[in-house]
């Protein structure tokens, strides 16, 4: 039996939508890291497709946090505006 080295991982560029989405939600308190990953993924999908509202993004992610969904939406909206992205 032979063992191969794992495949290398290519990092996204610092100005990519992926880095932006995951960076925006990086310090939102969640019960588990996977909650934050789902929230980041849903935000990335919203940034690429602009379907629905930010409220729907947070609800669809099923994020479990000590913050309310409204507080999370407020944080995300503020950070998007700081990056020059209009959040409708």
N, C-alpha and C positions, 0 to 999 in steps of 0.2 A: 504494500500500500504506500502510495506517495502522497505527500502533502504539498500543495501549492501555496505560495504566498497570497494573502488576500488582495483583492483588486484595490488599486489606489482610488482615493476619493478626490474629485476635483471640486474645489471651493468656488462658489459663485462670486462674481465680482462685487465689490463693496457697494456699487450703485444699482444693483439688480433689484427687481421687485421682490424676489425671495428674501434677500437680506433686509430690505425695507420692512416687509411684513413681519418677519420673525423678530426683527430688532424692535419694532413698535410694541410688541407684546412681551418682550423678554423679561421685564420685571413686574408684570402683573401677577399678584399672588394667586396661586392655584393649589388645589389639593395634591395634584400629582403633575410631574413634568409633561406627561402626555396630554393633559388638559391644555397646557400652553401650546404644545405642538399642534393640536387640533385647531385652536384659536388662530394660530399663525397661518396654518394652511387655509382655513376659511377666509381669512383676511387677504391672503395672496390671491385666492380664487376671485374674490370680490374686486381686487385691484386689476386683475386681468380682464374680467368680464363686465364689471359694473352692473351686476344684476342684483336687484333688491336694495335693501338699506343696511346700514351698519347694525341696526337693531336686529335684523334678521340674521346677519353674520354671527353675532354673538350668541343668539338663540340656537342657531343651527350647529354651532360648535359644541354645545352642551358643556361649556366650561363650568367647572365647579370651583368657586372662589369665595373668599370672605367678603368680596365686594359684590354689590348688586349688578345686574346686567346694565342698568342705566349708568352706573359709575364707570363700568368698563367701556361702554360706548363713549362716554365723555372723555376718558383718557385717550382712547384710540383717535377720536375726532381731533382732539387738541394736538396730538403728535403728528397726525397726517397734515394738519394745517401748518405746523412748524416746518415740515418738509416740503411745503408748497403744493400739496395734493389736496384738491377740493373734495371734501367729504359731504355728499348730499344725503 
